[in-house]
Amino acid sequence: MTHTPTAQTYLSDLTARMTRLFEINGEAIGAAAAAIQRTAEADGLVYVFGTGHSHTMSEEVHYRAGGLALTVPILATMTMVHEGAVASTAYERMPGLIANVLVRYPISARDILIVVSNSGINAAPVEAARYGKERGATVIALTSVEYSTSAANGRPRIADIADIVLDNLSPAGDAVISLPGTELRAGPVSTSLGAALLNAVLAEAAARLQGAGTAAPIYRSANLPGANEINQALVTRYRPRNPHL
């Protein structure tokens, strides 16, 4: 048997945090799912925004098998890591920048804006949360309450602005594994926890829609029978309002 104690410790830690997600977030998950249900019934949209690695949450839910088709990712190259990771870190901290990105998306009072930020304090996500509130949208923060609390030092957090807060339970600094003989830590957990929490909310919302007699707009995996027809109908419906389809 391969000796991999650090990998086992990491996965055990991640599993423990994953198990606690509902315990800590049960009420918030219900509130978020109810808000998404109302938005879907009003033919609104669920916008998802994040910078750096947090932007992957917006792609996680976009055009995803088993996902709700009313989700719209907010994507801006300058705040993502694939073309300039160092620059993206600078941009996400730069005040006054993100409104020029968000104006591309007609966020309104019938919509939801999910703002994802692990530390929850950088200028771009904070200003995005305020932008959503100004337009009357329901704002949901997906963040680490522990990390943002320790890092704030009097600065505003997305958790202070949002209507609903989902706590991904990641620690300050994100990484959970202490490396022997050093202060370094490895093994980030926020992406795994954030994706699980976000998909839990969307699954709950889809189930509530179906239970209320409203067909949930769910994409099917392209290799399943009838998927092409179902998915094309959803693309036709949402493409005029989703610039990334």
C-alpha positions in Angstrom: 0.0 0.0 0.0 1.3 3.4 -0.9 2.2 5.5 2.1 0.4 8.8 1.7 -0.5 10.1 5.2 -0.6 13.8 4.2 -3.0 13.1 1.3 -5.2 11.1 3.8 -5.1 13.9 6.3 -6.1 16.5 3.7 -9.0 14.4 2.4 -10.1 13.7 6.0 -10.1 17.4 6.8 -12.0 18.2 3.6 -14.5 15.5 4.3 -15.1 16.8 7.8 -15.7 20.3 6.6 -17.9 19.0 3.8 -20.0 17.1 6.3 -20.5 20.3 8.4 -21.7 22.4 5.5 -25.3 21.7 6.0 -25.1 21.8 9.8 -23.8 25.4 9.6 -25.6 26.6 6.5 -28.9 24.8 6.6 -31.0 27.9 7.2 -29.0 29.9 4.6 -29.3 27.1 2.0 -33.0 27.1 2.5 -33.2 30.9 2.1 -31.0 30.9 -1.0 -33.0 28.1 -2.6 -36.3 29.9 -1.9 -34.9 33.1 -3.4 -33.8 31.2 -6.5 -37.2 29.6 -6.8 -38.8 33.0 -6.7 -36.4 34.3 -9.3 -37.0 31.3 -11.6 -40.8 31.7 -11.3 -40.4 35.4 -12.2 -38.2 34.4 -15.2 -35.2 36.1 -13.6 -31.6 35.1 -13.7 -29.0 34.0 -11.2 -25.7 35.8 -11.8 -22.5 34.4 -10.3 -19.4 36.6 -9.9 -16.0 35.9 -8.4 -12.4 37.0 -9.0 -9.2 34.9 -9.0 -9.8 31.3 -8.2 -13.3 32.2 -7.0 -14.3 32.9 -10.6 -14.3 29.2 -11.1 -17.6 29.0 -9.2 -19.3 31.0 -12.0 -18.0 28.5 -14.5 -19.0 25.6 -12.3 -22.7 26.4 -12.7 -22.5 27.5 -16.3 -24.0 25.2 -19.0 -23.5 22.4 -16.6 -25.2 18.9 -16.8 -27.6 18.8 -13.9 -27.4 22.5 -13.4 -30.0 25.3 -13.7 -29.9 27.0 -17.1 -30.9 30.4 -15.6 -27.4 30.8 -14.1 -25.2 33.4 -15.9 -21.5 33.7 -15.2 -20.0 37.1 -14.9 -16.6 36.7 -16.6 -13.9 39.3 -17.0 -10.4 38.2 -18.1 -8.6 40.8 -16.0 -10.0 39.4 -12.8 -9.3 35.7 -13.8 -6.1 33.8 -13.5 -5.6 32.2 -16.9 -4.0 35.1 -18.7 -2.4 37.0 -15.8 -2.6 35.7 -12.3 -0.5 38.4 -10.7 -2.3 41.1 -12.5 -5.7 39.7 -11.6 -4.8 39.9 -7.9 -4.0 43.6 -8.4 -7.2 44.2 -10.3 -9.5 42.6 -7.8 -8.1 45.0 -5.1 -8.5 48.1 -7.3 -11.4 50.3 -6.3 -13.8 51.5 -8.9 -13.0 48.9 -11.5 -15.7 46.3 -11.4 -18.7 48.5 -12.2 -17.4 48.7 -15.8 -17.6 44.9 -16.0 -21.0 44.5 -14.3 -22.7 47.1 -16.6 -22.6 44.4 -19.3 -25.1 42.4 -17.3 -28.6 43.8 -16.9 -29.0 42.8 -13.2 -32.4 43.8 -11.9 -34.7 43.4 -8.9 -36.1 40.1 -10.2 -32.6 38.6 -10.3 -30.0 37.1 -7.9 -26.3 38.0 -7.7 -24.1 35.4 -6.0 -20.8 37.0 -5.1 -18.0 34.5 -4.4 -14.9 35.6 -2.4 -13.1 33.4 0.1 -11.5 36.3 2.0 -14.6 38.5 1.3 -12.8 41.8 1.6 -11.3 42.7 -1.8 -12.6 45.8 -3.6 -14.1 43.9 -6.6 -16.4 41.5 -4.8 -17.3 44.1 -2.2 -18.3 46.6 -4.9 -20.1 43.9 -6.9 -22.2 43.1 -3.8 -23.1 46.7 -3.4 -23.8 47.0 -7.2 -26.3 44.1 -6.9 -28.0 45.7 -3.8 -28.3 49.1 -5.6 -30.2 47.3 -8.5 -32.6 45.6 -6.1 -31.3 42.1 -6.7 -31.0 39.6 -3.9 -27.3 39.3 -3.1 -25.9 36.0 -1.8 -22.4 35.9 -0.5 -20.4 32.7 -0.8 -17.4 33.2 1.5 -15.4 32.1 4.5 -16.8 33.8 7.5 -13.7 32.9 9.5 -11.2 34.2 6.9 -13.1 37.4 6.2 -13.5 38.1 9.9 -9.8 37.7 10.6 -8.8 39.7 7.5 -11.2 42.6 7.6 -9.5 44.9 10.1 -12.4 47.3 9.9 -12.9 46.9 6.1 -16.3 46.0 4.7 -17.0 42.3 3.9 -19.3 40.9 1.4 -20.9 39.0 4.3 -21.9 42.4 5.8 -23.6 43.5 2.5 -25.3 40.4 1.3 -28.9 39.4 2.0 -27.9 35.7 2.5 -24.5 34.4 3.6 -23.2 30.9 2.7 -20.1 30.0 4.7 -17.7 27.6 3.0 -16.0 26.8 6.3 -12.5 27.2 5.0 -9.9 28.6 7.4 -8.0 31.8 7.2 -5.5 31.4 4.4 -7.5 28.5 2.9 -4.9 25.8 3.2 -5.3 23.1 5.9 -2.1 21.1 6.0 0.8 22.2 8.1 4.1 21.2 6.5 6.8 19.8 8.9 9.6 22.2 9.9 8.0 25.3 8.3 5.2 27.7 8.8 3.9 26.9 5.2 0.5 25.3 4.7 -0.7 23.3 1.7 -4.0 21.9 0.6 -6.6 24.6 -0.1 -10.2 23.7 0.4 -12.3 26.7 -0.6 -13.0 25.5 -4.2 -14.2 22.1 -3.3 -16.3 23.4 -0.4 -17.7 26.3 -2.4 -18.7 24.1 -5.4 -20.4 21.6 -3.1 -22.3 24.4 -1.3 -23.3 26.2 -4.4 -24.6 23.0 -6.1 -26.5 22.0 -2.9 -28.4 25.3 -3.1 -29.1 24.9 -6.8 -30.3 21.3 -6.4 -32.6 22.4 -3.5 -34.0 25.2 -5.7 -34.6 22.8 -8.6 -36.4 20.3 -6.3 -38.6 23.1 -4.9 -39.5 24.3 -8.4 -40.5 20.8 -9.4 -42.5 20.3 -6.2 -44.3 23.6 -6.9 -45.3 22.4 -10.3 -42.8 24.6 -12.2 -40.4 22.7 -14.6 -36.9 23.3 -13.4 -34.7 24.4 -16.4 -32.1 21.7 -16.0 -29.4 20.9 -18.6 -28.8 17.2 -19.3 -25.4 15.5 -20.0 -24.9 15.6 -23.8 -24.5 11.8 -24.0 -27.9 11.1 -22.5 -30.9 10.3 -24.8 -32.8 13.4 -25.7 -30.2 15.7 -24.3 -29.5 17.6 -27.4 -33.1 18.6 -27.9 -33.7 19.6 -24.3 -30.4 21.6 -24.0 -31.0 23.4 -27.3 -34.4 24.5 -26.1 -32.8 25.9 -23.0 -30.1 27.6 -24.9 -32.6 29.2 -27.2 -34.5 30.4 -24.2 -31.6 31.9 -22.3 -29.1 32.9 -24.9 -30.6 36.4 -25.5 -29.8 37.2 -21.8 -26.7 35.1 -21.3 -23.7 36.5 -23.3 -21.7 33.3 -22.6 -23.9 30.8 -24.3 
